[in-house]
Amino acid sequence: MPKGKFDELIHAPNRLKICALLAAVKESEFRVIREELDVSDSVLSKQIKLLEEANYVQSRKVNVITGKVTWLSLTKTGRKAFSEHINELQRITELSKNPL
């Protein structure tokens, strides 16, 4: 099984969902992630800020006719951390199949 590392920052439910959604795409619009998580702008912004501070997520703003659109993506560091976290969760769940 690939190397894993439990990441408490990623493990929080909304941050785990954000990373999972972003891992599946190159980038996603802030609005799409907000709707998928069914949270407010402020809740999502707070979670994104924490992930950005860890260099797991980056955002970019694009000017459009109706205002600004924010795009989010996982950084290389974020993709690696998310992958390692998922590997560790899989390793942990395997323990239940092979009790001590």
Residue pairs with C-beta under 8 A, 6 or more apart in sequence:
1 87
1 90
1 91
1 94
2 83
2 87
3 84
3 87
4 84
4 85
4 86
4 87
4 88
4 89
4 90
4 91
5 81
5 84
5 85
5 87
5 88
6 85
6 88
6 89
6 92
7 81
7 82
7 84
7 85
7 88
9 15
9 50
9 51
9 54
9 56
10 16
10 19
10 56
10 81
10 82
10 85
11 85
12 47
14 37
14 39
14 43
14 44
14 47
15 47
15 50
15 51
16 85
17 36
17 37
18 33
18 37
18 44
18 47
18 48
18 51
18 57
18 72
19 51
19 56
19 57
19 74
19 78
19 82
19 85
20 82
21 28
21 33
21 36
22 28
22 33
22 57
22 72
22 73
22 74
22 78
23 74
23 79
23 82
23 83
25 73
26 73
27 71
27 72
27 73
28 71
28 72
28 73
29 69
29 70
29 71
29 72
30 41
30 44
30 48
30 59
30 69
30 70
30 71
30 72
31 69
33 44
33 72
34 40
34 41
34 44
37 43
37 44
48 57
48 59
48 72
51 57
51 78
52 58
52 59
54 77
54 78
54 81
55 75
55 77
55 78
56 74
56 75
56 77
56 78
56 81
56 82
57 72
57 73
57 74
57 75
57 78
58 72
58 73
58 75
59 70
59 71
59 72
59 73
60 70
60 71
61 68
61 69
61 70
61 71
62 68
62 69
62 70
62 71
74 82
